[in-house]
Amino acid sequence: MKQPKLSFWQIWNLSFGFLGVQIGFALQNGNVSRILSDLGADLSSLSLFWLAAPIMGLLVQPIVGAASDRTWNRLGRRLPFMLGGAVVAATAMVLLPNSSMMVAFIPPMLFGLVIFAIKDAAFNVTFQPFRSLVSDMVPPEQRNLGYSVQTLLINIGAVFGSILPFVLTNVVGLDNASKAGEVAPSVIWAFYIGATVLLGSVLWTVFRTREYAPEQYFAYKGLDAKAHELAVQTQKSRSLGEKLTDFWQTMLGMPSIMKQLALVQFFSWFALFIMWTYFPAAIAQNTWGVGTEWYDAAYIAQMGGIPAHIAAAKGAAGDWVGILYAGYSLFAVLFSLVMAKLANVFGRKFVYSMALLAGGAGYLSFALFTDPSMTHVDLFITQVDIPQGALGLMFPMVGVGIAWAAILAMPYAILAGALPANKTGVYMGIFNFTIAAPQIVSGLIAGWILGSVFENQAVYIVMLAGAAMVLGALSVWLVKEQDTQAQV
């Protein structure tokens, strides 16, 4: 039985929750280093704190993927996980920037780290089933469109989430400078707004999308429903040891294309982790001229705190990080509008490789923008005075945005057609290892490299990320595409 095509708005609705999830991710990526620094973390330890994110993804996504493969209830197959994860994630987003309020019960840094881990785990519970939902619901000939719409919504959310702290400071008038051991009011309110939109957009997908009933799904995928039900019941009756053995065998039996894409993913996500961890410090140091000593907790304590002008510079740089992140997300949105057509004309591998090369060039050019002379900028919603170098950093964001759009869509478009339909969820979850593992490696070594090799000059760790992205572009050509689901 041929799977029916979906209308554009059906594809839009089933992906709409990505908008809110990505707003949450954008707020996390742009502000968690800032929050942890405000709560007392020093620069070289930031990458270790950030390990909570990939570790949660590594643990949660395969479990959720496998569980959603075996789930069918009144809400559907993937939707129950999206809804539950969104409720927890929104709650954690409200709590994280208020960690200092818990100082009477638990050190704010520890509380912030725990909430960060819970929030990221909840993001993964929500995020992973969306990938499988597109594979479930979208027929092969619309798969490029499906993942491109997903990428479009992801980046619209990223733009909104990235600029929120800047808008709340420069348009609404909230303070962007933090006091000792506390988080800036603009960041706190940005997280409140993000939590609200996250929950609302996921609810939209849950109530506007109707997943296929089991008999329809198996017919569309050419599977035997009775055999699947027997396999599910057999799985439920197995012991934990047997389930772990079965999972390990599933991993060993993964399609070879997953292993080939893993190398590309390693270089790509190694670079992205560095960007999210160290962009705020790199921009404050390289463009605003903040000395590396103001990222040393011992030095700050010795000096009796951070002077007002340094706090203001770090706050302004932190806000501008959001604008730059919004910039690369906007460029990703624009590229995602043509990415599917380019992939159909030139091939996925060519588009994927050239996009990563553009990202690598963007990172490598980061060190060029150091001009401290102030310039007046009209951003339509407000006007600001910033260093000329900060404005120039928007040019590297073009390449970063093109790479980001491709990273979000191309691996999944290449992979989806090569996965067995009855194990799409678990394999998509396993594929998340290729996202989490490079971030864990980056988290373990990036801080040491920054402190021991680059003497806490964060711009050089960003350039290292550029070299990694270029290697990712080259490794795309080692991937051999295949399709077991008759993808067009």
C-alpha positions, 0 to 999 in steps of 0.5 A, spaced: 500 500 500 502 506 497 503 511 503 499 518 501 502 524 500 501 530 506 499 537 504 505 542 506 501 544 512 500 537 515 508 537 514 508 544 518 504 541 523 507 535 525 514 539 525 511 545 529 513 543 536 520 543 533 519 551 534 519 551 541 524 546 542 529 550 538 527 556 542 529 552 548 536 550 545 537 557 543 537 560 550 541 554 552 546 555 547 547 562 548 546 563 555 548 557 559 555 559 559 553 566 561 549 563 567 554 558 569 559 564 569 555 568 573 554 562 578 561 562 579 564 557 574 571 559 571 573 559 564 577 552 563 571 548 567 565 550 562 566 545 557 566 540 563 559 543 566 557 542 558 558 535 558 551 534 562 548 536 555 551 530 551 551 525 556 543 526 557 542 525 550 547 519 550 543 516 555 536 518 553 535 518 546 536 511 544 531 509 550 526 514 548 527 511 541 526 504 542 520 505 547 516 510 542 517 504 537 513 499 541 508 505 543 501 506 541 496 509 545 490 514 544 495 520 543 499 516 538 506 513 538 511 518 538 506 524 541 506 522 548 513 522 549 513 529 546 508 532 551 511 529 557 518 531 555 515 538 554 512 539 560 519 537 564 523 541 560 519 548 561 519 547 568 526 546 568 527 552 564 523 556 569 528 554 575 535 554 571 536 562 572 533 562 579 538 557 581 541 563 586 534 562 590 536 555 592 543 558 596 540 556 603 538 549 601 544 547 596 550 551 592 547 555 586 552 552 582 550 545 584 543 546 583 544 549 576 548 544 574 542 539 576 537 543 573 541 544 566 542 536 566 534 535 567 532 540 562 537 537 557 534 530 558 527 533 557 529 536 551 532 530 548 525 526 550 521 531 546 526 532 541 528 525 539 521 523 537 520 528 532 525 525 528 522 519 528 515 522 527 517 525 520 520 518 518 513 515 520 508 520 517 512 523 511 512 518 504 519 517 501 518 522 495 517 528 500 522 526 505 527 532 503 521 537 504 519 534 511 526 535 513 527 541 510 521 544 513 523 541 520 530 545 519 526 551 517 522 551 524 528 549 528 531 556 525 526 560 526 525 558 533 533 559 534 532 566 531 527 568 536 530 564 542 537 567 540 535 575 540 530 574 546 535 577 552 538 582 547 531 584 546 529 584 553 535 589 554 535 594 549 527 594 547 524 592 554 529 595 558 531 590 563 538 590 566 543 585 562 548 586 567 549 580 573 550 581 580 555 577 584 552 569 584 546 572 580 543 571 573 541 578 569 534 579 569 534 579 562 536 572 561 531 570 567 525 573 563 528 570 556 527 563 559 520 564 562 518 566 555 522 561 552 518 555 556 511 558 555 513 558 547 516 551 548 510 548 551 505 551 547 508 549 540 509 542 542 501 542 544 500 544 537 503 538 534 500 534 539 493 536 538 494 538 530 497 531 528 494 524 528 499 519 527 497 513 523 494 507 526 498 501 527 495 497 521 495 503 517 503 504 519 505 497 517 501 497 511 504 503 508 511 500 510 510 493 508 511 490 515 507 484 518 503 487 524 502 481 527 509 479 527 511 486 530 506 485 535 509 478 537 516 481 537 513 487 542 510 482 547 517 478 546 521 484 548 517 485 554 518 478 557 525 479 556 530 480 562 534 486 563 540 483 561 537 480 555 534 487 553 541 490 553 544 484 549 539 485 544 540 492 544 548 491 543 546 486 537 542 492 534 548 497 535 552 492 531 547 490 526 546 498 524 547 500 517 554 501 514 552 508 512 551 510 520 558 508 521 560 512 515 556 518 517 559 518 524 565 520 522 562 527 519 558 528 525 564 527 529 567 533 526 561 537 526 559 536 533 566 537 536 566 544 533 559 546 535 560 544 542 566 549 542 562 554 539 556 554 544 561 553 550 566 559 548 563 564 543 561 568 549 568 569 552 571 569 545 567 575 543 568 579 550 575 578 549 577 578 542 572 584 540 570 587 547 577 587 550 575 584 556 582 580 559 582 573 560 583 574 568 576 576 568 574 569 567 578 567 573 574 566 579 580 566 584 582 573 581 575 576 581 575 574 588 582 577 590 579 583 586 573 584 590 568 582 584 568 584 577 568 592 576 562 595 573 565 597 566 567 589 565 560 587 567 557 591 562 562 589 557 561 582 558 553 583 559 554 587 552 558 581 549 553 576 551 547 580 548 551 580 542 552 573 542 545 572 541 544 577 535 550 573 532 546 566 533 540 569 531 544 571 525 547 564 523 540 561 525 537 566 520 542 564 514 540 557 516 533 559 515 534 562 508 539 556 506 534 551 508 529 554 503 533 552 497 537 546 500 532 541 498 532 543 491 540 544 491 540 537 494 535 534 488 540 537 483 547 536 485 546 531 490 546 531 498 553 529 499 555 535 495 551 540 498 552 537 505 560 537 504 560 545 501 555 547 507 560 544 512 566 547 508 562 554 509 562 553 516 569 551 517 571 558 513 566 562 518 570 559 524 577 560 521 575 567 520 573 569 527 580 572 529 580 577 524 574 581 527 578 585 532 576 592 531 574 596 537 572 602 534 565 604 536 559 604 531 552 606 531 548 600 529 540 600 527 537 593 528 530 596 526 527 594 533 533 598 537 539 602 536 546 600 539 553 602 539 558 596 539 565 595 536 566 595 529 569 588 530 562 585 533 558 588 527 563 584 522 562 578 526 556 577 522 560 575 516 562 569 519 555 567 521 553 566 514 558 560 513 556 557 520 548 558 518 549 554 512 553 549 515 548 549 521 542 548 516 545 542 513 547 539 519 540 539 521 537 536 515 542 532 511 545 526 515 537 525 517 535 525 509 541 521 507 540 516 513 532 515 513 531 511 507 537 506 509 533 504 516 528 498 517 522 501 518 520 497 524 527 500 528 527 507 525 526 510 532 531 505 536 536 507 530 535 514 530 536 514 537 543 510 536 545 515 531 544 520 537 551 517 539 554 520 533 552 527 536 553 526 543 560 522 543 564 528 539 561 533 544 563 529 550 570 528 547 570 536 546 568 537 553 573 533 556 579 536 552 577 543 550 577 546 557 584 543 557 586 545 550 584 552 552 587 553 558 594 549 557 595 551 550 591 557 548 592 560 555 585 562 556 585 566 549 578 563 547 578 565 540 583 560 538 579 554 540 574 557 536 579 557 530 580 549 532 573 548 531 573 551 524 579 546 522 574 540 525 569 543 521 573 543 514 575 535 516 568 534 516 566 537 510 572 532 507 569 526 510 562 527 507 565 524 501 567 517 504 559 516 505 556 511 500 548 513 500 543 507 500 536 506 500 532 500 503 525 504 503 525 506 495 527 513 497 526 518 490 
